[in-house]
Amino acid sequence: MADEHPMMAGSATVFVVSDMAASLVYYRDVLGFEVTFEYGQPASYACLCRDEVALHLLASAATKRLPGQGGLCIFVTDVDKIHAEVTGRGARAINRPEDRDYGMRDFDVVDADGNQLTFGMGIPEPG
């Protein structure tokens, strides 16, 4: 048992944001994440989850890192339905779902700081 390889059991992307309250509203009400944890008064750190995806937000006042430099690719089961859902609630989409030459159908949204989320799914190879 001592030689067992240690397993990595999960991860969460951390986006730095300039306005925590507004960011929480955007990720909760527009992108459909649930706020599962907030730290500080006012909040300087927050955890959000949607299905199997965890995302953390860090207030720019609490770090030397700059807001808007984050990126995350989220794999979904139906990219067109996700696009319709989030854009219907006001997501800042920078493109529409499209089949890409790298084998994915995806689209991108950004938050107010410019952190980018790509939602995508594999496309079947022509056969």
C-alpha positions in Angstrom: 0.0 0.0 0.0 2.9 2.4 0.7 4.0 2.3 -3.0 0.5 3.3 -4.3 0.6 6.3 -6.6 -1.1 9.3 -5.0 -4.2 10.3 -6.9 -5.2 13.8 -7.8 -8.9 14.0 -6.9 -10.2 17.2 -8.4 -9.4 20.7 -9.4 -10.9 24.2 -9.6 -9.9 27.1 -11.8 -9.5 30.4 -10.0 -10.5 33.5 -11.8 -9.4 36.9 -10.5 -12.3 39.4 -10.6 -12.5 43.1 -9.9 -16.1 43.1 -8.6 -16.9 40.0 -6.5 -20.6 40.8 -6.0 -21.3 41.5 -9.7 -19.2 38.4 -10.7 -21.2 36.2 -8.3 -24.4 37.4 -9.9 -23.1 36.8 -13.4 -21.9 33.3 -12.7 -25.0 32.3 -10.7 -27.8 34.0 -12.6 -26.4 34.0 -16.2 -24.1 30.9 -16.3 -26.1 28.8 -13.9 -23.4 28.1 -11.3 -24.4 27.6 -7.6 -22.5 29.6 -5.0 -21.3 27.0 -2.6 -18.9 29.0 -0.4 -18.0 32.6 0.3 -15.1 33.8 2.4 -14.7 37.3 3.9 -16.9 40.2 4.6 -17.4 41.4 2.0 -16.5 38.2 0.1 -12.9 38.1 -1.2 -13.1 34.4 -2.3 -16.0 32.3 -3.5 -16.5 28.8 -4.8 -19.1 28.0 -7.4 -20.2 24.6 -8.9 -22.4 23.4 -11.7 -22.7 19.7 -12.2 -19.1 18.4 -12.2 -17.4 21.7 -12.7 -15.9 23.8 -9.9 -14.9 27.4 -10.4 -13.4 29.7 -7.8 -13.4 33.5 -7.8 -10.7 35.7 -6.1 -11.2 39.4 -5.5 -8.4 41.4 -7.2 -8.0 43.4 -4.0 -6.8 40.2 -2.3 -4.1 39.3 -4.7 -1.3 40.8 -6.9 -2.7 38.9 -9.8 -4.6 40.9 -12.4 -8.3 40.3 -13.2 -9.3 39.0 -16.5 -6.4 36.7 -17.3 -8.2 33.4 -16.7 -9.4 30.8 -19.2 -11.3 27.6 -18.7 -12.6 24.9 -21.1 -15.8 23.2 -19.9 -16.8 20.0 -21.7 -20.6 19.7 -22.1 -23.0 17.1 -23.5 -25.0 19.5 -25.7 -23.1 22.7 -26.7 -26.0 24.2 -28.6 -28.4 23.9 -25.7 -25.9 25.4 -23.3 -25.3 28.3 -25.7 -29.1 28.9 -25.9 -29.4 28.7 -22.2 -26.6 31.1 -21.2 -27.1 33.6 -24.0 -30.8 33.6 -23.2 -29.9 34.9 -19.8 -27.5 37.5 -21.1 -24.1 35.7 -21.3 -21.4 37.8 -23.0 -20.8 35.4 -25.9 -17.9 36.3 -28.2 -18.9 33.7 -30.8 -21.5 31.1 -31.6 -21.2 27.3 -31.5 -19.2 26.1 -34.5 -17.5 22.9 -35.6 -13.8 23.5 -35.4 -11.0 21.8 -37.3 -9.5 20.6 -34.0 -12.5 18.2 -33.5 -14.6 20.3 -31.2 -17.9 22.1 -31.5 -17.6 25.1 -29.1 -18.2 28.7 -28.2 -16.8 31.2 -25.8 -18.1 33.6 -23.3 -16.4 36.2 -21.1 -17.1 37.8 -17.8 -16.9 41.5 -17.1 -13.2 41.3 -16.5 -12.4 39.3 -19.7 -12.0 35.8 -18.1 -12.9 33.4 -20.8 -14.9 30.2 -20.6 -15.1 27.9 -23.6 -18.0 25.4 -23.7 -17.4 22.5 -26.0 -18.0 18.9 -27.0 -16.3 16.5 -29.4 -17.7 16.1 -32.9 -17.8 12.7 -34.5 -15.3 12.1 -37.2 -16.8 11.8 -40.7 -17.3 8.2 -41.5 
